[in-house]
Structures are given as structure tokens and as C-alpha cells.
Amino acid sequence: MSVIEETQLRGTLLAIHEINERGGVHGRPIKPVVYDPSSESSAFGRYAKKLMVEDGVNTIFGCYTSSSRKAVLPVVERLNGLLWYPTLYEGFEFSPNVIYSGAGPNQNSLALFRYLMKHHGKRFYFVGSNYVYPHVSNRIMHEFVRHNAGQVVGERYVSLRPRRADFYEVVREIRDLKPDAIFSTVVGDGTTYLYQAYAENGFEPKHMPIASLTTTEAEVRAMGFDVGEGHITAAPYFQGVENEQNRRFLMNWKKIYGDDESTNMCCEAAYFQVHLFARALEKANSVDTEQLRSAILGEDVDAPQGRISINPVCGHANLWNRIGRANRRGQFDILHQSTSAVNADPYLVGYGRNFAFS
């Protein structure tokens, strides 16, 4: 998962650098304590316990996969810490000890499904990594498809530590089934293997795109710009978003990490959540979890994606939704975007059992 986890770390450290450059919070700098769990879910839980018990840290920024989040969750709940989780996820979770700053299904899956139905067709092939996020995301997409007279023609899961050969069978099945679109929740190195296997088989994104919630500028760079070109991602943020806050974010990012380093939705969420934390810390003037939580709920900030806020009902961020198509430069051309942040609805309460769209 390092292809994306490294960018989350960079987003976190950039925000800390900016805050400290301005004098810190009440004149005191933020000092990060950093551990590398090497993408092992169980290690995330062990390091969370180490941070809280040995290092005296009760505010944790991190985790990419839902498996890693679920390993940390019982630790922060038992020891009353606060985890800031910057990754899109499957929804259907609430903890008073987590601030969820990545997109939930009503903020990305729904918009992506509508776009695919309108522009590509009703026959879908699902492929995902074999862990909780893809399984639950696909269950949600199954509901969208079923309630709109669509069809899932195939579904396959690959290991979180896949071999390149694992995707040869996937693309052979896709060739036989001929879906209108491929819905991918593959993560990490497997993303590169999937898109490269697709390209090697001569498929055309114009007619049968891979549509993903997890493929960012970082993965497109890893697979090759020519390989990623034409494929679709739903995300709150792409590097090409046009606003003043994003221009400042990009300027500072590239000043530290280099002109060739792209941002993405995960590092952007990792970045803005630290600024939200600093704002809450300034109000509370305490790292006590209860006081920080009270200070952050309902708080808003001008993030690189646009104005966002933390929903006081569920502790999830109200985020923008966008649909982007990868271009030959490794960036995304924005095909659709909301006019403002979409309220978080992690349990899809506002949709009930009726997912039908007019």
C-alpha cells in the first residue's frame, strides 16, 4: 500500500510544517511521532497501542485500508484516543473515537454509478481486493445495479498481496463476459497489475472503462500514464481542482516534494484534517479527547477540494464529489462535480431501500 500510504504521510507532514511555520498552536509546535506498519493491518493496532501507552499520544493520524482502521479502532475506543482517518471507505460505521475525513458511499459510489449508467451501460463486472472495503462497496453497488434494472455479469477478488498473474485470469473473464464497465476496488500494487493487464489485452477505455473509487494520481503514475489514460475515478479531490486554496496547497507540496510529485484525494484529506485538528486544538487548548471532539464537530475549513466541514451528527466530513477521467499527463480531467460539499450519510439513511434513479 506504500504507493498511496506514503502520500498520506506527506500530506500530514506538510500540514504540520505549515502550522509550525505560522508559530504552531498557541505558540507551541506540533511534533509528530511516526511509525511505519508496512501495510500490515495487525501492526497498525500494535503501533496505536504503543503511541497511546508508551508515547503518551492520544491523537492519531493514519490508516489507509479499512482493515488497518479496524485494527486501530478497538485501541482508541478502549484507551479513549482519537483517530483521524483520511481514506474513502465503505461506510456503515460510527465511532466517537474516529473522525472520518474520507468519502463515504453516498459521496462517491452513488455519483460514479449514475455516471456509468448514463454514459456506458447497465452491465458491470466487479473486481476488488479481498478485504472488507471492496466486499462492502460491491454490496452497495449491487443494490444500485439491482434497483436500476442493471446486471452484474461477474465478480472476482484478488489477494491484498497479489501476483501479476492473478489478473490474467481476470482479464480473460472480462473478455468473455464483455461488460459495459469494470468497477474496481483493487488497491495497492494490484491496481497497477490490473490496469496493465487490461492494456496488454487491447481493451479500450472509451468502450469499456475501468471505473474506480480507489485509483488516484499516485496509482496512475505507478502503472504508466499511457496505461491509465481514459479510465474513470470518483473522488472528492483531483490535483486539477481550480481554486486558490488548491493552488497554495500545490505550491507548498511541490516546494517540499518536487515538481514531479502529484497530489491525490488521500493526501489531500490527510492534509486538511491536520489543519482541522489545529483549529480544534486552538479552541480547546487541550489534547484531551473529549474536548477535542467537541471542538471539531461542526467545524469547517477551506480545503484544497473546496469548503468542507465535519458533520456533527456522525463525525464524518461533508465532502465534494467529482468524476474524473485520467489523461496522458497522469492527471484527471474533471467530467462532473457537485456545486458544494455533499453531506455525509455513511449509513445511506437518506436513500432507504430505494436506490432507483430517474
C-alpha positions, 0 to 999 in steps of 0.5 A, a space after each residue: 500500500 506504500 504507493 498511496 500510504 506514503 502520500 498520506 504521510 506527506 500530506 500530514 507532514 506538510 500540514 504540520 510544517 505549515 502550522 509550525 511555520 505560522 508559530 504552531 498552536 498557541 505558540 507551541 509546535 506540533 511534533 509528530 511521532 511516526 511509525 511505519 506498519 508496512 501495510 500490515 493491518 495487525 501492526 497498525 493496532 500494535 503501533 496505536 497501542 504503543 503511541 497511546 501507552 508508551 508515547 503518551 499520544 492520544 491523537 492519531 493520524 493514519 490508516 489507509 485500508 479499512 482493515 488497518 482502521 479496524 485494527 486501530 479502532 478497538 485501541 482508541 475506543 478502549 484507551 479513549 484516543 482519537 483517530 483521524 482517518 483520511 481514506 474513502 471507505 465503505 461506510 456503515 460505521 460510527 465511532 466517537 473515537 474516529 473522525 472520518 475525513 474520507 468519502 463515504 458511499 453516498 459521496 462517491 459510489 452513488 455519483 460514479 454509478 449514475 455516471 456509468 449508467 448514463 454514459 456506458 451501460 447497465 452491465 458491470 463486472 466487479 473486481 476488488 481486493 479481498 478485504 472488507 472495503 471492496 466486499 462492502 462497496 460491491 454490496 452497495 453497488 449491487 443494490 444500485 445495479 439491482 434497483 436500476 434494472 442493471 446486471 452484474 455479469 461477474 465478480 472476482 477478488 484478488 489477494 491484498 498481496 497479489 501476483 501479476 498473474 492473478 489478473 490474467 485470469 481476470 482479464 480473460 473473464 472480462 473478455 468473455 463476459 464483455 461488460 459495459 464497465 469494470 468497477 474496481 476496488 483493487 488497491 495497492 500494487 494490484 491496481 497497477 497489475 490490473 490496469 496493465 493487464 487490461 492494456 496488454 489485452 487491447 481493451 479500450 477505455 472509451 468502450 469499456 472503462 475501468 471505473 474506480 473509487 480507489 485509483 488516484 494520481 499516485 496509482 496512475 503514475 505507478 502503472 504508466 500514464 499511457 496505461 491509465 489514460 481514459 479510465 474513470 475515478 470518483 473522488 472528492 479531490 483531483 490535483 486539477 481542482 481550480 481554486 486558490 486554496 488548491 493552488 497554495 496547497 500545490 505550491 507548498 507540496 511541490 516546494 517540499 516534494 518536487 515538481 514531479 510529485 502529484 497530489 491525490 484525494 488521500 493526501 489531500 484529506 490527510 492534509 486538511 484534517 491536520 489543519 482541522 485538528 489545529 483549529 480544534 486544538 486552538 479552541 480547546 487548548 487541550 489534547 484531551 479527547 473529549 474536548 477535542 471532539 467537541 471542538 471539531 464537530 461542526 467545524 469547517 475549513 477551506 480545503 484544497 477540494 473546496 469548503 468542507 466541514 465535519 458533520 456533527 451528527 456522525 463525525 464524518 466530513 461533508 465532502 465534494 464529489 467529482 468524476 474524473 477521467 485520467 489523461 496522458 499527463 497522469 492527471 484527471 480531467 474533471 467530467 462532473 462535480 457537485 456545486 458544494 460539499 455533499 453531506 455525509 450519510 455513511 449509513 445511506 439513511 437518506 436513500 432507504 431501500 430505494 436506490 432507483 434513479 430517474 
